[in-house]
């Protein structure tokens, strides 16, 4: 059980006349992210008049408000009260989804791209995934892929660019993969690249600049402004905060087959509803993860 005395006091900052930014912790952890989820969930349920937008992030959140409707210091007092009432959020249970995301690791497209930008990389003589495997102490790229795909990932936030999910590895901290970003950002990254920076995995929702290491690519669309695919009937962005991801390695033949389904408009991401509770996970991460992923079988 978490010790309430160890919780870092939140830092509140004003952003002009319409924003309050709240930093709950200086570093990312599932505990910090759960507090963000709990507070923003409670704020959405209360939805005070004058609150226009609530934007959760990894270890912080931001609220946009109308100062003509709600007095700023009254809103600040409500947020401080929510912080106290939520506490460490250890008893929060989230209704969410487990998602299976197929990944073609070491694909030709990200490999071609990364080779064009070796002058911006820490190790110009290695590919991104070779570098990541080496600095994390894995004996081979295959062993690294097994570690990257072997544990689930918790979606801590969605944003930066439209539909891009940031995902935090659900293992004890001493087993987490950590890889620095490029020394200088690239000017190109293929759409649906599975990337890595710091302690976060991500999926690039669109083609564009980027600084995360590139490990592979998924055929699964995660952003569809046209909403033409069945996974996007309700919203153009697929991922939601608290989604839990299982990366599944696939070969080129399976990748091409999935891509044909995307082009035919029939592809669906394998998604199953679950309820996730933080404290049981913290008590037994490996056992909890194994039970969690059984829903995909």
N, C-alpha and C positions, 0 to 999 in steps of 0.2 A: 504494500500500500504506500502511496506517495505521502510524504510529510509536507503538510501545508506550510510549515515554517520555511521550507526550502523554495517556495514559489517566489520568483522575481516579481517585484512590483511593476505594474505596467507604466509606460511612459506615454503621456498624452501631449500631442503637438497640434497647434492650429495651422491650417493651410488656407491662408486668405480668409475670406468671410463665409466660406461654404463648406469647409472640410475639417474633420478631426481625424488625425492619424494616431493609431494606438499600437505601440510596440510592446508585445507581451514577453518577449525574450530576445536576447541578442543572437542566439544561435538556434538553428532548426532542430526540433526533436518531435517525436509523435506526441509527447505530452504537451508541448507548447502549441502544436497545431490543433490538438483536441480542444484546448482552451479557446483558441480562435473559433473553432467550429461551434462550441457550446455557446459562446457569447453572441456570435452573429446569428445563430439559430434562435436564441431567446429574443434578440432584438427584432428579428423578422416577425416573430410571433406577436410581439407587443406592437410593433410598427407605429411608433409615436407620430402624430401629425407633424409634418415638416421634414421627416426623414425621407430623402429621395433615393439614395443608393447605399447599399452595404456591400463592400468589396473585401472578402477575406483573402489573406495571403498566407505565406508559410508560417510565420511566427508573429503576424501583425494583421491589422485590418484598418480599413478607412471608411468613414461615413460621410456622405454628402448630405447636406441639409439646407433648408430654406430659412435663413435668419429672420425673415418676415413672418414666419409661421411659428417657429420654435426658438425660444431664447437660447443662445449658444451655451451659456453656463448651466442652464437647466438640462440640456442634452448631455453635457459633460458629467453632471451629477448622476444622471441615469446610467451612463456607461460605467462610471466608477462603482455604482451599486451592483450592476450586472457582474463586474469583475469579482466583487466580494462574494456574491451569491453562487457563482459558478465554482469558485475555488480552484482545485486542481483538476476538476472535470473527470475524475477517475470513475465515476459511476455513470457516465454518459454512454448510451448505446446508440449507434447510428444505423439507420436503415439505408443500405447502400447496395452496390453490385460488385460481383467478381467478374472481371472481363478477361477473356483469353485473346491476347494479341500475337498473331503469328509474325515471326521475324526471320528474314533471310540475312543471317550474319555474314559479314565479309562479302557483300554483294558487289557486283561490278560498278554500279553507279556511284555509291559513296566512295569506293576505292579509287575510282578515276578522279573524283573531286578532291579527295584528300591528297592525292599525289600532286595536284596542281598547287597546293598550298604548303609544301613541306618547309619553305623558308619561314613560315609563321609558327612552326611546331617545335616543341621541346626536343624531339628526337627525329631529325629529318631522315634517318636511315630506317625507321620502322613505321609500320602503319599505326593508326590510332589504337586499334584493338591489341596489337602486339605491345605497344608502349604501356597501355593500361594493364595488361596481364603481367608485364615485368615489374612495374612499380608497386603492384599489389601482391607480389610474391607468388603468383601462380606459375606452375611449371610449364604450362602451354596455353595457347589460345583456346584450345578445346576445354581445358579445365576452367578457364576464365568464363567462357560462354555458359558452362554448366552452373557456375556460381551466379552469373547475371540472370539466368533464366530459371534457376532453381528455387528462388524465394519470391514471394509476392511483393508488390510495390504499392504504396499508399499514395493516392493523388492528393497532394497537399494544397494545390491551387491550380487554377486554369487561367492563363493570360499571358502577358508580355506581347505576344501577337495573337490574333484571333484563334481560339481553340487549342492553344498549345498547353498540354498538361505537364506539370512538374510532379515527379514521383520520388518518394523516399523509400529506401530499401527497408523491409520489415524484418530486420535481423538485429541482434545485439550490436551496439556501437563498435565494438572491437572487430566485428566481422564485416563491417560495411565497406563497400568499394568506394574509394576516393580517388578521383582523377582531376587534375587541374584543367582549366580551359586552355585553349590555344594561347600562345604568347601575344598574337594579334589576331583579331577576328578575320574569318574568311569573308569574301564577298559573294559566296555561293554555297548553298546547301540544298540537296535534293528534297523535294516534298516527301514527307513521311519517313525521314531519317530518324533512326533511334540514336539519340545523342546522350552525352554524359558530361557533366561539369560539376566539380566539387563533389557533393554527396548526392546529387540529383540526376536521375535519368529523365529524359524528356522524349517527346515525339514532335518533330517539326511539322506543323500543320500545313505550311505553305513553303514554297521554294523561296530562299532569300539568304541574306547574310547570317552568319552565326559563328560562335566561338566554342561550342561544345564538341568534344571528341565524337567521332562518327563510328559506330559499331556495326550498323546494318540498316535495313530498311523494311518497313512493313507494307504489305499490299492493302491493309485496312485503311480506308479513308476515315479521318477523324474530324474533318471540317468540310461542309458541303453547303455553300451559300445558296445553291439552287434548290436544295432540299429534295433532290430527285431520287436519292437512295432510301430504302426503307428504314434504315437506322436514324434518319434525320427528319422523319415525319413531323416531329414536335418542335425541333430546334436545329439550327444549322451547325451547332457545336455538339459533338458527341460526348466528350468527357465532362464529368461533374466532380467537384471537390468530394473527397472520401471514396471515390471509385478505387477498387483494389484490382491491380493488374497482374496477370500471370503471362510472362513472355514465353512463347513456345517456338523453339527453333524449327525452321522448315528448310527444305531444299529448293533448288531452282524450279524443279518440276511443279512442286506444290505452290510455289509463289506464282508461277504463270497461270495455274489453274484458278487460284483465287482472283488474280487480276482479270481473268476472263469473266468471272462472276461479277466483278465490279462493273466491267464494261457492259454486261448484260442487264445490270440493274437488279441483281438478285443476291448480292453478297450481304451477309449479316455477321456482325461481331458476336461471338459466343458470349452471352451475358446472363448471369444468374443472380437473383436477389439474395442478399444475406443481411444479417445484423452483426455489426462489428462492435465489440466492447473492448476498451483499452486495457483495463486491469487484468482480465484473464490472459490477454496477449502478453503483457509485461511479465506475468507470472510464469508463463511457459511458451516462449515465442515459437519454437520449432513444433511443438505439439499442436498449438493453436493454428499455426499456418497449415499444417497437414490436414487438419479437420476443415479449415476454411476452403481449401482448394478441392476438396472432395466433391463440391457441388458442380464442378466442371466435368466430372466423369460421366 
